[in-house]
Amino acid sequence: MKALIINKIGDVCLLLGIILFFTFYNSLEFLFINCST
């Protein structure tokens, strides 16, 4: 049971990491486009 809970936490952290990565990547791309013009 404890292993299952730890696994669920790991999945949530992975999901948050992916969301943060894409948000960061999109804002970097946005800044790059704005600064290059």
N, C-alpha and C positions, 0 to 999 in steps of 0.2 A: 504493500500500500504506500509506504513512504517513497519507494522508488518511482511509483506512478506520479506522485505529487511533484517530485523533483523533475521528472521528465516534462510535466505540464509547465512548470516554471521555465525550464529551458526553452520550450517551444515559444512561450510568451516573449522571452528575452530575444530570441532569434527573430521573431516577427517585428518587435520594436526596433531591433537593429536594422532590419531591412527597410522599414518605414523611414527611420532616421537617415539611412544612407541615401535613399531616393530623394528625400526632401532636400538634403544637403547638396546632392548632385544637381538637382533642378535649380536650386538657388545659385549655385556656382555657374551653371550654364546661362542663367538669366543675367547675372552680373557680367559675365564675359561678353554676351551679346550687347548689353548696354554700354560697356566701356569701349568696345571695339568700334562703335559707330561714331 
